[in-house]
Amino acid sequence: MGEDIALGFIRHHDLCCKYGDHSPNGMPGIDSMISTIGHEIAEAATDPDTSSGWLTSDGAENADLCAWQYGDVSQDSDGDGNTYDYNMVGNDGMRFMVEANWDLISGSCQIQGDCSC
């Protein structure tokens, strides 16, 4: 008892804010959630307690500094000719569109295009 637990609620994006009708994996709501989950995990890791975690002088968390920034984006099409954007490719070839995150070393928003996922 008495322990703090960092958590985030990620709502299925078909209900609110998916980035389009066509997505890298054919599931726009879930593909959109992946970016949001990464954003919230980064903030939970660097700022689990807003009274002592990493914040800018105006109170922004690290992932907020790069919100809606996607770096170098590639485009492809599905079998029906619908185009979609992506900026990460997993080891299994699945593609994702994920927000950049603040990098303290470079002092800028960064994203790694290929991941070991």
ABEGO torsion letter per residue (X at the ends): XGBBBBBBBBBBAAAAABAEABBAAGBAAAAAAAAAAAAAAAAAAABABAAABBBBAAGBBAAAAABGBAEBBBBBBBAAGBBBBBABBBAAGBBBBBBBBBBAAAGBBBBBABBBX
